[in-house]
Amino acid sequence: MDENPEDYGVSNANFHTAGSINNVRGEALHAALEKEETLRMMINNSHVVLFLWKNEDKWPVEFVSENVAKFGYTTEDFTSGRIMYKDLVYSDDLKEVEEEFERKAKSGASAFSMEYRIITKAGDIRWINERTFIQRGPDGEATHFQGVVLDITRRKKGEEELEETLKIQKVLTTAVNNSPAVVFLWKNEKYWPAVFVSDNVVQFGYTVDDFLSQKIQYGKIIHPDDFKRVEENLDRSIQKGEVSFNSEYRIFTKTGDLLWVNERTFIQRDMDGKVVCFQGIVLDITRRKKIEKALRNSLKTQKMLQSIINKSSAVAFLRKNIENFPANLENWPVYYISENVTQFGYSVEDFLSGKILYGNIIHREDIQAVVESLARSVREGYDSFEMEYRIITGNGSIRWVEDRTFIQRDRKGKVTHFQGIIVDVTGRKEAEKMLEIQKELGVSLSTTWNLQTMLTQILDACLKIEEIDAAGIYLKDELLDQINLVAHRGLSPEFVKSVSVYRADSPEAQQIWTEKPVYRMDFFSDKMADLIRNEKITAVAVIPMKHRGEIIGSLNFASHTTDRIPQNIRSFLESVAFQVVNYIAPVRIVADFG
């Protein structure tokens, strides 16, 4: 069949046109595929995981990007229907997530964001931030959810650590402001102007602004008679390169009253060693000073004060409330405790690890009283609790503490935490006990003129001290020119027989009639030392009784349990000897007491 040249030309033109169109379409398709592949690579190499799931039961997944592998899954896990999107959501968060999705779907929103937890294939819990786009049908009903999921576990952990740090900081600040210790930060300038002071400076009558505004400088509230000494002692500590400084002095309150304070100062230096500021902890010790004064008047010695008054910092704590309180006091966990708990022989880790619970350290004889008193404070709605009781230290010794607890409640009034401080008051308790013993002894001695009764009362009083478990009293017999053991306790008959009588000129008597108290075991003669060893005595105290310039006898004390008589007990025994000689001397008789 002959072809029409015109028709051929038209056909040829159409062919070329069609070919050109196909080329353009092919290039466009190729470009689109390249773009899709590029997008896929970008997504799969990014931190976000893309999901597309239906708005049906359990949210079946129609698409998920390959980088879902970072959660341990494959795309096929989801597209096969083995795992639904709801299976990912952590069970504790699922209800909230479902409710939020339903609320947003019904509200007509096109997109929203939320944070919740998911479970990886390995069972780990991860926090995610999901940006969700809602796809709707013609009727406006949500058909699909397109989620852009970002792992924010690391950020959440940082937020939790920050929150925990801030909580501890708040505990510390509250503990300081509710404690008797006032915290200062002073410049290294004349009169030490303050750049920081804790809120509880109000206990001295001042406000924080009084110091920060420089209206009041700390050095100017120190008593003039004490200021120069404090200044010189601080300068001496600085010159020696010491890192801390401790001093006791008087300050004026805003109303003009005088208070004794103990100041513990930490000297802050720059990299060149130059002092830039002082960080001080100031504690009101007026009450303690009054006790010291009473002891000084009663016992006539400063040594006892130095040994029985223990200067210690307050230990801050935060204890969690427990279910069924107070029945479970012995399971009382400690949430925070300051590092100076080491003064009681424990470490912070002992408590925070749960190895030691607070109820474990309270003395068994005191724990019921603590339970009842604290429970009453909680029950009656008090916001604080104060009590003195005994604790067992890490080495098994017993210490008295003053507990000042602040009861923390939530908005509904339920107790959540117990926050406060414990202060070691063992020194004060021992001082009070010794003062009471002396007072009672003075009363009992003044009611009798019978010497043997007096001697018995003296031994009874002194043996109330735990470290003393044996005692004897020697009196000089002028007629027989000898010294006699006229009263004794806690000694074996054999030992008493060997030491009951000495001639006044014997070496043993001369050793006993020394002018000064004796606390050394090597003071005695070899014969006496052997007797003491056989008696298993480990520590001794020989206190001469001197009346009108003459030694009339001695108080002898011993211990079978301690290797030395503590300094505070020595001072107590010397004071007793000074006290009782004025009762014994007028009524002593020169005779054999049998």
Secondary structure, 3 states (H helix, E strand, C coil): CCCCHHHHHHHHHHHHHHHHHHHHHHHHHHHHHHHHHHHHHHHHCCCEEEEEEECCCCCCEEEECHHHHHHCCCHHHHHCCCCCHHHHECHHHHHHHHHHHHHHHHHCCCEEEEEEEEECCCCCEEEEEEEEEEEECCCCCEEEEEEEEEECHHHHHHHHHHHHHHHHHHHHHHHHHCCCEEEEEEECCCCCCEEEECHHHHHHCCCHHHHHCCCCCHHHHECHHHHHHHHHHHHHHHHCCCCEEEEEEEEECCCCCEEEEEEEEEEEECCCCCEEEEEEEEEECHHHHHHHHHHHHHHCCHHHHHHHCCCCCCEEEEEECCCCCCCCHHHCCEEEECHHHHHHCCCHHHHHCCCCCHHHHECCCCHHHHHHHHHHHHHCCCCEEEEEEEEECCCCCEEEEEEEEEEEECCCCCEEEEEEEEEECHHHHHHHHHHHHHHHHHHHHCCCCCHHHHHHHHHHHHCCCCCCCEEEEEEEECCCCEEEEEEEECCCHHHHHHHCEEECCCHHHHHHCCCCCECCHHHCCHHHHHHHHHCCCCEEEEEEEEECCEEEEEEEEEECCCCCCCHHHHHHHHHHHHHHHHHHHHHCCCCCCC
